[in-house]
Structures are given as C-alpha cells and as structure tokens.
Amino acid sequence: MAKDCDRAIKQIINEKYAEGLYGYEQILCYGVAFFQKQAMVKLLQL
C-alpha cells in the first residue's frame, strides 16, 4: 500500500493538480490507498 500512496502523490505532482492553489500558506496533498478493510494515507506538504 505504501507504493500506491507514493504513486498517488507522484500523480498529484506530475499532473500539477495543486498548481492553481498557490498563494495559500499551506497546501496539503494526500496519497490514499485501500486494500480490503485497510487504508493507508501519506501526506505531502507544499
């Protein structure tokens, strides 16, 4: 699941999803992965 979270964060960076949000003091991006009843969340602060 950790690799899937990292892949989600890479997608946020590569596709520039947060680019239009500049000007804010803090931007939080989350990579989330699910498997059955488990979940993992990783945080990227911009």
mmCIF file as Biopython writes it, N, C-alpha, C and O atoms, coordinates in Angstrom:
data_model
#
loop_
_atom_site.group_PDB
_atom_site.id
_atom_site.type_symbol
_atom_site.label_atom_id
_atom_site.label_alt_id
_atom_site.label_comp_id
_atom_site.label_asym_id
_atom_site.label_entity_id
_atom_site.label_seq_id
_atom_site.pdbx_PDB_ins_code
_atom_site.Cartn_x
_atom_site.Cartn_y
_atom_site.Cartn_z
_atom_site.occupancy
_atom_site.B_iso_or_equiv
_atom_site.auth_seq_id
_atom_site.auth_asym_id
_atom_site.pdbx_PDB_model_num
ATOM 1   N N  . MET A ? 1  ? 0.816   -1.193 0.000   1.0 0.0 1  A 1 
ATOM 2   C CA . MET A ? 1  ? 0.000   0.000  0.000   1.0 0.0 1  A 1 
ATOM 3   C C  . MET A ? 1  ? 0.862   1.261  0.000   1.0 0.0 1  A 1 
ATOM 4   O O  . MET A ? 1  ? 0.451   2.297  -0.522  1.0 0.0 1  A 1 
ATOM 5   N N  . ALA A ? 2  ? 2.044   1.173  0.579   1.0 0.0 2  A 1 
ATOM 6   C CA . ALA A ? 2  ? 2.920   2.347  0.620   1.0 0.0 2  A 1 
ATOM 7   C C  . ALA A ? 2  ? 3.301   2.784  -0.792  1.0 0.0 2  A 1 
ATOM 8   O O  . ALA A ? 2  ? 3.367   3.979  -1.079  1.0 0.0 2  A 1 
ATOM 9   N N  . LYS A ? 3  ? 3.551   1.813  -1.670  1.0 0.0 3  A 1 
ATOM 10  C CA . LYS A ? 3  ? 3.897   2.150  -3.051  1.0 0.0 3  A 1 
ATOM 11  C C  . LYS A ? 3  ? 2.722   2.831  -3.758  1.0 0.0 3  A 1 
ATOM 12  O O  . LYS A ? 3  ? 2.919   3.749  -4.554  1.0 0.0 3  A 1 
ATOM 13  N N  . ASP A ? 4  ? 1.512   2.381  -3.466  1.0 0.0 4  A 1 
ATOM 14  C CA . ASP A ? 4  ? 0.331   3.002  -4.081  1.0 0.0 4  A 1 
ATOM 15  C C  . ASP A ? 4  ? 0.143   4.433  -3.590  1.0 0.0 4  A 1 
ATOM 16  O O  . ASP A ? 4  ? -0.247  5.306  -4.365  1.0 0.0 4  A 1 
ATOM 17  N N  . CYS A ? 5  ? 0.415   4.680  -2.315  1.0 0.0 5  A 1 
ATOM 18  C CA . CYS A ? 5  ? 0.341   6.050  -1.792  1.0 0.0 5  A 1 
ATOM 19  C C  . CYS A ? 5  ? 1.379   6.938  -2.468  1.0 0.0 5  A 1 
ATOM 20  O O  . CYS A ? 5  ? 1.089   8.072  -2.847  1.0 0.0 5  A 1 
ATOM 21  N N  . ASP A ? 6  ? 2.593   6.408  -2.615  1.0 0.0 6  A 1 
ATOM 22  C CA . ASP A ? 6  ? 3.648   7.168  -3.286  1.0 0.0 6  A 1 
ATOM 23  C C  . ASP A ? 6  ? 3.276   7.450  -4.737  1.0 0.0 6  A 1 
ATOM 24  O O  . ASP A ? 6  ? 3.541   8.536  -5.252  1.0 0.0 6  A 1 
ATOM 25  N N  . ARG A ? 7  ? 2.668   6.478  -5.388  1.0 0.0 7  A 1 
ATOM 26  C CA . ARG A ? 7  ? 2.241   6.652  -6.777  1.0 0.0 7  A 1 
ATOM 27  C C  . ARG A ? 7  ? 1.157   7.734  -6.879  1.0 0.0 7  A 1 
ATOM 28  O O  . ARG A ? 7  ? 1.139   8.510  -7.835  1.0 0.0 7  A 1 
ATOM 29  N N  . ALA A ? 8  ? 0.263   7.782  -5.901  1.0 0.0 8  A 1 
ATOM 30  C CA . ALA A ? 8  ? -0.777  8.810  -5.894  1.0 0.0 8  A 1 
ATOM 31  C C  . ALA A ? 8  ? -0.175  10.199 -5.713  1.0 0.0 8  A 1 
ATOM 32  O O  . ALA A ? 8  ? -0.604  11.154 -6.361  1.0 0.0 8  A 1 
ATOM 33  N N  . ILE A ? 9  ? 0.810   10.312 -4.843  1.0 0.0 9  A 1 
ATOM 34  C CA . ILE A ? 9  ? 1.462   11.606 -4.623  1.0 0.0 9  A 1 
ATOM 35  C C  . ILE A ? 9  ? 2.236   12.028 -5.868  1.0 0.0 9  A 1 
ATOM 36  O O  . ILE A ? 9  ? 2.228   13.203 -6.235  1.0 0.0 9  A 1 
ATOM 37  N N  . LYS A ? 10 ? 2.909   11.069 -6.524  1.0 0.0 10 A 1 
ATOM 38  C CA . LYS A ? 10 ? 3.607   11.387 -7.776  1.0 0.0 10 A 1 
ATOM 39  C C  . LYS A ? 10 ? 2.629   11.896 -8.831  1.0 0.0 10 A 1 
ATOM 40  O O  . LYS A ? 10 ? 2.946   12.811 -9.591  1.0 0.0 10 A 1 
ATOM 41  N N  . GLN A ? 11 ? 1.444   11.301 -8.871  1.0 0.0 11 A 1 
ATOM 42  C CA . GLN A ? 11 ? 0.433   11.736 -9.833  1.0 0.0 11 A 1 
ATOM 43  C C  . GLN A ? 11 ? -0.001  13.168 -9.547  1.0 0.0 11 A 1 
ATOM 44  O O  . GLN A ? 11 ? -0.192  13.953 -10.476 1.0 0.0 11 A 1 
ATOM 45  N N  . ILE A ? 12 ? -0.158  13.515 -8.285  1.0 0.0 12 A 1 
ATOM 46  C CA . ILE A ? 12 ? -0.524  14.888 -7.918  1.0 0.0 12 A 1 
ATOM 47  C C  . ILE A ? 12 ? 0.541   15.857 -8.411  1.0 0.0 12 A 1 
ATOM 48  O O  . ILE A ? 12 ? 0.222   16.926 -8.932  1.0 0.0 12 A 1 
ATOM 49  N N  . ILE A ? 13 ? 1.814   15.481 -8.244  1.0 0.0 13 A 1 
ATOM 50  C CA . ILE A ? 13 ? 2.917   16.343 -8.669  1.0 0.0 13 A 1 
ATOM 51  C C  . ILE A ? 13 ? 3.011   16.406 -10.191 1.0 0.0 13 A 1 
ATOM 52  O O  . ILE A ? 13 ? 3.095   17.492 -10.764 1.0 0.0 13 A 1 
ATOM 53  N N  . ASN A ? 14 ? 2.997   15.241 -10.849 1.0 0.0 14 A 1 
ATOM 54  C CA . ASN A ? 14 ? 3.176   15.183 -12.302 1.0 0.0 14 A 1 
ATOM 55  C C  . ASN A ? 14 ? 2.041   15.848 -13.070 1.0 0.0 14 A 1 
ATOM 56  O O  . ASN A ? 14 ? 2.278   16.505 -14.084 1.0 0.0 14 A 1 
ATOM 57  N N  . GLU A ? 15 ? 0.819   15.682 -12.598 1.0 0.0 15 A 1 
ATOM 58  C CA . GLU A ? 15 ? -0.341  16.257 -13.277 1.0 0.0 15 A 1 
ATOM 59  C C  . GLU A ? 15 ? -0.634  17.688 -12.817 1.0 0.0 15 A 1 
ATOM 60  O O  . GLU A ? 15 ? -1.555  18.333 -13.319 1.0 0.0 15 A 1 
ATOM 61  N N  . LYS A ? 16 ? 0.160   18.177 -11.854 1.0 0.0 16 A 1 
ATOM 62  C CA . LYS A ? 16 ? 0.073   19.556 -11.357 1.0 0.0 16 A 1 
ATOM 63  C C  . LYS A ? 16 ? -1.328  19.903 -10.857 1.0 0.0 16 A 1 
ATOM 64  O O  . LYS A ? 16 ? -1.849  20.982 -11.140 1.0 0.0 16 A 1 
ATOM 65  N N  . TYR A ? 17 ? -1.936  18.966 -10.104 1.0 0.0 17 A 1 
ATOM 66  C CA . TYR A ? 17 ? -3.285  19.175 -9.575  1.0 0.0 17 A 1 
ATOM 67  C C  . TYR A ? 17 ? -3.350  20.340 -8.591  1.0 0.0 17 A 1 
ATOM 68  O O  . TYR A ? 17 ? -4.381  21.005 -8.494  1.0 0.0 17 A 1 
ATOM 69  N N  . ALA A ? 18 ? -2.278  20.592 -7.869  1.0 0.0 18 A 1 
ATOM 70  C CA . ALA A ? 18 ? -2.279  21.636 -6.846  1.0 0.0 18 A 1 
ATOM 71  C C  . ALA A ? 18 ? -1.731  22.960 -7.367  1.0 0.0 18 A 1 
ATOM 72  O O  . ALA A ? 18 ? -1.633  23.920 -6.604  1.0 0.0 18 A 1 
ATOM 73  N N  . GLU A ? 19 ? -1.375  23.035 -8.638  1.0 0.0 19 A 1 
ATOM 74  C CA . GLU A ? 19 ? -0.719  24.228 -9.173  1.0 0.0 19 A 1 
ATOM 75  C C  . GLU A ? 19 ? -1.576  25.486 -9.039  1.0 0.0 19 A 1 
ATOM 76  O O  . GLU A ? 19 ? -1.039  26.558 -8.761  1.0 0.0 19 A 1 
ATOM 77  N N  . GLY A ? 20 ? -2.863  25.387 -9.226  1.0 0.0 20 A 1 
ATOM 78  C CA . GLY A ? 20 ? -3.736  26.550 -9.147  1.0 0.0 20 A 1 
ATOM 79  C C  . GLY A ? 20 ? -3.997  27.020 -7.729  1.0 0.0 20 A 1 
ATOM 80  O O  . GLY A ? 20 ? -4.715  28.000 -7.530  1.0 0.0 20 A 1 
ATOM 81  N N  . LEU A ? 21 ? -3.433  26.348 -6.743  1.0 0.0 21 A 1 
ATOM 82  C CA . LEU A ? 21 ? -3.695  26.679 -5.345  1.0 0.0 21 A 1 
ATOM 83  C C  . LEU A ? 21 ? -2.596  27.515 -4.709  1.0 0.0 21 A 1 
ATOM 84  O O  . LEU A ? 21 ? -2.642  27.785 -3.509  1.0 0.0 21 A 1 
ATOM 85  N N  . TYR A ? 22 ? -1.604  27.932 -5.498  1.0 0.0 22 A 1 
ATOM 86  C CA . TYR A ? 22 ? -0.518  28.723 -4.931  1.0 0.0 22 A 1 
ATOM 87  C C  . TYR A ? 22 ? -1.039  30.052 -4.431  1.0 0.0 22 A 1 
ATOM 88  O O  . TYR A ? 22 ? -1.999  30.598 -4.974  1.0 0.0 22 A 1 
ATOM 89  N N  . GLY A ? 23 ? -0.402  30.568 -3.395  1.0 0.0 23 A 1 
ATOM 90  C CA . GLY A ? 23 ? -0.850  31.794 -2.753  1.0 0.0 23 A 1 
ATOM 91  C C  . GLY A ? 23 ? -1.391  31.506 -1.364  1.0 0.0 23 A 1 
ATOM 92  O O  . GLY A ? 23 ? -1.554  32.415 -0.550  1.0 0.0 23 A 1 
ATOM 93  N N  . TYR A ? 24 ? -1.666  30.245 -1.098  1.0 0.0 24 A 1 
ATOM 94  C CA . TYR A ? 24 ? -2.097  29.845 0.242   1.0 0.0 24 A 1 
ATOM 95  C C  . TYR A ? 24 ? -0.872  29.583 1.094   1.0 0.0 24 A 1 
ATOM 96  O O  . TYR A ? 24 ? 0.191   29.245 0.572   1.0 0.0 24 A 1 
ATOM 97  N N  . GLU A ? 25 ? -1.012  29.736 2.399   1.0 0.0 25 A 1 
ATOM 98  C CA . GLU A ? 25 ? 0.114   29.497 3.298   1.0 0.0 25 A 1 
ATOM 99  C C  . GLU A ? 25 ? 0.529   28.044 3.309   1.0 0.0 25 A 1 
ATOM 100 O O  . GLU A ? 25 ? 1.717   27.733 3.383   1.0 0.0 25 A 1 
ATOM 101 N N  . GLN A ? 26 ? -0.445  27.150 3.235   1.0 0.0 26 A 1 
ATOM 102 C CA . GLN A ? 26 ? -0.142  25.733 3.338   1.0 0.0 26 A 1 
ATOM 103 C C  . GLN A ? 26 ? -1.064  24.943 2.407   1.0 0.0 26 A 1 
ATOM 104 O O  . GLN A ? 26 ? -2.277  25.154 2.399   1.0 0.0 26 A 1 
ATOM 105 N N  . ILE A ? 27 ? -0.486  24.041 1.631   1.0 0.0 27 A 1 
ATOM 106 C CA . ILE A ? 27 ? -1.258  23.161 0.747   1.0 0.0 27 A 1 
ATOM 107 C C  . ILE A ? 27 ? -0.935  21.735 1.159   1.0 0.0 27 A 1 
ATOM 108 O O  . ILE A ? 27 ? 0.232   21.344 1.187   1.0 0.0 27 A 1 
ATOM 109 N N  . LEU A ? 28 ? -1.955  20.960 1.475   1.0 0.0 28 A 1 
ATOM 110 C CA . LEU A ? 28 ? -1.785  19.577 1.883   1.0 0.0 28 A 1 
ATOM 111 C C  . LEU A ? 28 ? -2.306  18.666 0.781   1.0 0.0 28 A 1 
ATOM 112 O O  . LEU A ? 28 ? -3.441  18.816 0.330   1.0 0.0 28 A 1 
ATOM 113 N N  . CYS A ? 29 ? -1.484  17.729 0.351   1.0 0.0 29 A 1 
ATOM 114 C CA . CYS A ? 29 ? -1.876  16.750 -0.659  1.0 0.0 29 A 1 
ATOM 115 C C  . CYS A ? 29 ? -1.766  15.370 -0.023  1.0 0.0 29 A 1 
ATOM 116 O O  . CYS A ? 29 ? -0.776  15.061 0.640   1.0 0.0 29 A 1 
ATOM 117 N N  . TYR A ? 30 ? -2.772  14.555 -0.225  1.0 0.0 30 A 1 
ATOM 118 C CA . TYR A ? 30 ? -2.814  13.234 0.380   1.0 0.0 30 A 1 
ATOM 119 C C  . TYR A ? 30 ? -2.789  12.151 -0.686  1.0 0.0 30 A 1 
ATOM 120 O O  . TYR A ? 30 ? -3.508  12.231 -1.682  1.0 0.0 30 A 1 
ATOM 121 N N  . GLY A ? 31 ? -1.968  11.148 -0.475  1.0 0.0 31 A 1 
ATOM 122 C CA . GLY A ? 31 ? -1.985  9.932  -1.278  1.0 0.0 31 A 1 
ATOM 123 C C  . GLY A ? 31 ? -2.662  8.859  -0.443  1.0 0.0 31 A 1 
ATOM 124 O O  . GLY A ? 31 ? -2.218  8.572  0.669   1.0 0.0 31 A 1 
ATOM 125 N N  . VAL A ? 32 ? -3.728  8.263  -0.961  1.0 0.0 32 A 1 
ATOM 126 C CA . VAL A ? 32 ? -4.522  7.308  -0.191  1.0 0.0 32 A 1 
ATOM 127 C C  . VAL A ? 32 ? -4.589  5.982  -0.947  1.0 0.0 32 A 1 
ATOM 128 O O  . VAL A ? 32 ? -4.811  5.953  -2.157  1.0 0.0 32 A 1 
ATOM 129 N N  . ALA A ? 33 ? -4.393  4.888  -0.211  1.0 0.0 33 A 1 
ATOM 130 C CA . ALA A ? 33 ? -4.503  3.547  -0.795  1.0 0.0 33 A 1 
ATOM 131 C C  . ALA A ? 33 ? -5.405  2.695  0.092   1.0 0.0 33 A 1 
ATOM 132 O O  . ALA A ? 33 ? -5.372  2.795  1.319   1.0 0.0 33 A 1 
ATOM 133 N N  . PHE A ? 34 ? -6.202  1.866  -0.548  1.0 0.0 34 A 1 
ATOM 134 C CA . PHE A ? 34 ? -7.113  0.974  0.167   1.0 0.0 34 A 1 
ATOM 135 C C  . PHE A ? 34 ? -6.871  -0.459 -0.277  1.0 0.0 34 A 1 
ATOM 136 O O  . PHE A ? 34 ? -6.592  -0.715 -1.449  1.0 0.0 34 A 1 
ATOM 137 N N  . PHE A ? 35 ? -6.978  -1.390 0.658   1.0 0.0 35 A 1 
ATOM 138 C CA . PHE A ? 35 ? -6.949  -2.817 0.353   1.0 0.0 35 A 1 
ATOM 139 C C  . PHE A ? 35 ? -7.856  -3.510 1.357   1.0 0.0 35 A 1 
ATOM 140 O O  . PHE A ? 35 ? -7.575  -3.520 2.556   1.0 0.0 35 A 1 
ATOM 141 N N  . GLN A ? 36 ? -8.925  -4.079 0.873   1.0 0.0 36 A 1 
ATOM 142 C CA . GLN A ? 36 ? -9.943  -4.722 1.695   1.0 0.0 36 A 1 
ATOM 143 C C  . GLN A ? 36 ? -10.420 -3.751 2.769   1.0 0.0 36 A 1 
ATOM 144 O O  . GLN A ? 36 ? -11.012 -2.724 2.437   1.0 0.0 36 A 1 
ATOM 145 N N  . LYS A ? 37 ? -10.181 -4.043 4.047   1.0 0.0 37 A 1 
ATOM 146 C CA . LYS A ? 37 ? -10.644 -3.137 5.110   1.0 0.0 37 A 1 
ATOM 147 C C  . LYS A ? 37 ? -9.516  -2.287 5.681   1.0 0.0 37 A 1 
ATOM 148 O O  . LYS A ? 37 ? -9.666  -1.689 6.746   1.0 0.0 37 A 1 
ATOM 149 N N  . GLN A ? 38 ? -8.398  -2.233 4.985   1.0 0.0 38 A 1 
ATOM 150 C CA . GLN A ? 38 ? -7.258  -1.441 5.436   1.0 0.0 38 A 1 
ATOM 151 C C  . GLN A ? 38 ? -7.099  -0.219 4.554   1.0 0.0 38 A 1 
ATOM 152 O O  . GLN A ? 38 ? -7.478  -0.219 3.383   1.0 0.0 38 A 1 
ATOM 153 N N  . ALA A ? 39 ? -6.533  0.818  5.137   1.0 0.0 39 A 1 
ATOM 154 C CA . ALA A ? 39 ? -6.262  2.036  4.379   1.0 0.0 39 A 1 
ATOM 155 C C  . ALA A ? 39 ? -4.931  2.613  4.850   1.0 0.0 39 A 1 
ATOM 156 O O  . ALA A ? 39 ? -4.533  2.435  6.002   1.0 0.0 39 A 1 
ATOM 157 N N  . MET A ? 40 ? -4.258  3.299  3.949   1.0 0.0 40 A 1 
ATOM 158 C CA . MET A ? 40 ? -3.015  3.996  4.282   1.0 0.0 40 A 1 
ATOM 159 C C  . MET A ? 40 ? -3.078  5.373  3.650   1.0 0.0 40 A 1 
ATOM 160 O O  . MET A ? 40 ? -3.522  5.527  2.512   1.0 0.0 40 A 1 
ATOM 161 N N  . VAL A ? 41 ? -2.630  6.371  4.396   1.0 0.0 41 A 1 
ATOM 162 C CA . VAL A ? 41 ? -2.632  7.754  3.924   1.0 0.0 41 A 1 
ATOM 163 C C  . VAL A ? 41 ? -1.249  8.330  4.102   1.0 0.0 41 A 1 
ATOM 164 O O  . VAL A ? 41 ? -0.656  8.209  5.174   1.0 0.0 41 A 1 
ATOM 165 N N  . LYS A ? 42 ? -0.720  8.962  3.052   1.0 0.0 42 A 1 
ATOM 166 C CA . LYS A ? 42 ? 0.551   9.685  3.139   1.0 0.0 42 A 1 
ATOM 167 C C  . LYS A ? 42 ? 0.288   11.145 2.823   1.0 0.0 42 A 1 
ATOM 168 O O  . LYS A ? 42 ? -0.574  11.473 2.008   1.0 0.0 42 A 1 
ATOM 169 N N  . LEU A ? 43 ? 1.032   12.007 3.472   1.0 0.0 43 A 1 
ATOM 170 C CA . LEU A ? 43 ? 0.844   13.449 3.357   1.0 0.0 43 A 1 
ATOM 171 C C  . LEU A ? 43 ? 2.025   14.083 2.640   1.0 0.0 43 A 1 
ATOM 172 O O  . LEU A ? 43 ? 3.179   13.738 2.894   1.0 0.0 43 A 1 
ATOM 173 N N  . LEU A ? 44 ? 1.726   15.011 1.745   1.0 0.0 44 A 1 
ATOM 174 C CA . LEU A ? 44 ? 2.737   15.835 1.092   1.0 0.0 44 A 1 
ATOM 175 C C  . LEU A ? 44 ? 2.365   17.284 1.352   1.0 0.0 44 A 1 
ATOM 176 O O  . LEU A ? 44 ? 1.279   17.721 0.970   1.0 0.0 44 A 1 
ATOM 177 N N  . GLN A ? 45 ? 3.250   18.033 1.995   1.0 0.0 45 A 1 
ATOM 178 C CA . GLN A ? 45 ? 3.018   19.457 2.235   1.0 0.0 45 A 1 
ATOM 179 C C  . GLN A ? 45 ? 3.755   20.258 1.197   1.0 0.0 45 A 1 
ATOM 180 O O  . GLN A ? 45 ? 4.951   20.062 0.977   1.0 0.0 45 A 1 
ATOM 181 N N  . LEU A ? 46 ? 3.043   21.161 0.561   1.0 0.0 46 A 1 
ATOM 182 C CA . LEU A ? 46 ? 3.669   22.055 -0.439  1.0 0.0 46 A 1 
ATOM 183 C C  . LEU A ? 46 ? 3.784   23.441 0.125   1.0 0.0 46 A 1 
ATOM 184 O O  . LEU A ? 46 ? 4.281   24.343 -0.549  1.0 0.0 46 A 1 
#
